Amino acid sequence: MPKLSSRTEQLNQADKKAARAEKRRIRRSAWVDEDLREIPLCKGVTIDESVYQIGENRYWTLIIKGFVVYLITAGGIGCYLTALEIEFSELIFHLVILTTAILCACLYHSWKSENLGYLIFFSVYAVTLYLFRDYINSGFYAIVNETNEWATVYFNAEGL
């Protein structure tokens, strides 16, 4: 750093440093005095407070949501299987999907049931997959073969 030649230059340099330090101090302390009042973004529709006090039966809501998931899932998978004329047990199909959908929906009742429930559900799912891996594997390849067969007929192609 070059030496300053006169005393006034040294004072000016010290004043500049003090001014910068004061600006930093003001900037840091600005958050302490921040105005925390709510700012209305719009003055349009307001919701009455009594709406928030209406209680719901949480389990019925979750069961209804689970049933909606069941309808969507069973509809999608059912359309695929019936379109390719793949034979399956409809009773087991619907029972497994309905039970799984409602159980998974009921896991959202509380924070604990959600986290612990999914760990338990995953453990049971993994054990079931391991125990029935041969059946699952043959079922998967049966569906793949049926899909290939239908694709070959539809696209009039050989060796798909």
N, C-alpha and C positions, 0 to 999 in steps of 0.2 A: 504494500500500500504506500503510495507516495506521501511524503511529508507535506503538511500544510504550511504555507509560508507566513501567514499572519494569524493573529489571535482572533480576528473577526471571522475568518474562514472556519476556524475551529468551533467558534460559538454557533455559527450557522449550521455546521455539520451536526452539532449536538442538538440544536433545535429541531432539525429535520428528523433525527432519530427519535426524539421525544414525541414529535407529532405522529410519526408512524406507530410508535408504541401505543399512543393514546387512541389512534384509530382502531388498532387491533383490539384494545381493551373494550372499546365501545361496541365493536362488532361482536365480540364474545358475550358481552353482557346484554345484548339486544334480545336474546332469547329469554332472558329472565323476566323482562318486562313485557313480554308478548301479550297482546290482547287475545283472550281465549273466548270471547263471546261468539255465540253462533251467528252465522251470517245466512240469512234466508236466500236461497238461490232463486226461488220463484214463489209467487203468491198465487197459487192456483188451487188445485184440489188438496184438501186436507183430510186426513183419516181420523175419525173419532177415536179417542182413547179406549172406549169400551170394546172396540174391535179386538184390541190386544188382550183383553181380559177373557175372551171366549176360550174355554178349554176344549180340548179334543181328546177323544179316547185314542191314545197313541197306538195301541195294538191294532185297533180296527183300521186305522189309517194305513199302518204298515201291511196288514193283511190284504187290503184293497190294492196297494201298490204291488205287492207280491203277485196278486192275481192278474194284474195288468201285464207284469213281466211274463207270467206263465202264458197268457194268451198270445203275446208277441212271439215268444220263443217256440211254443208248441205250433203256432201257425207257420212260422218260417221253416222249422225242421220238418213238420208234417207235410207242407207243400212240396218240399224237395223230395221226401221219401215217396209220397204217393205219385208224384209226377213221373218218377222213374220206375214206378210199380215195384218198389222194394218191399218185401214182406217184413212186417214187424208186429210185435204184440202191442196193440193200441192201449190196452189197460196199463201195462207196465210203463209204457212210454208216457202216458198222461200222469200217472201216479208219481213217477220219478221227477218229472219236470215240475209238477205242481208242488210237491213237497220241497224240492230244492229252492224254488222261487220264493215260497212263503217263509221258509227257514232263513234264507239269506236276507229277505226284507225285514224280518223280525230282529235280525242282528243289529239293526240301526236304532234300537230302542234307547240305548245309552252308550256312552263312550266305552265303558268296560265291556259290555256285551259285544260291541262291534269289534274291538281289537282282539279280545280273548276268543270270541266266537269264530272269527275268521281263522285264527291259529288252529283251533280245534277242528274246524271244518276242513282246513287244508290238510291237517294230519290224517283225518279219516279218509279224505279223498285220495291222498297219496298211498295210504295203506291199501285201500280198495283197488286202486290202479295196479299196485304191485301184485296183489293176490290174484286179480283177474286179468293179468296182462295178456295171456294167451287168447282169451275170449275177445278182449277189446281189440287186439291186433287182427284177429281173423275177421271180426265185424268191420273194422276199418277197411281192410283190403277187399272185403266183399262189396262194400259200397263203392270203393274206387273202381273195381272191376265192372260193376253195373253202370257206373257213370261213363267209363270208357266204351262200354258196349253201346250205350245209347248215343254217345257222341259219334261213334263210328257210323251208326245207322243214319243219324241226322245229317252229318256232313258228307255222307256217301264216300267215306274214305276207308282205306284198308290199312291195318297195322298201326292204329293209334295207341 
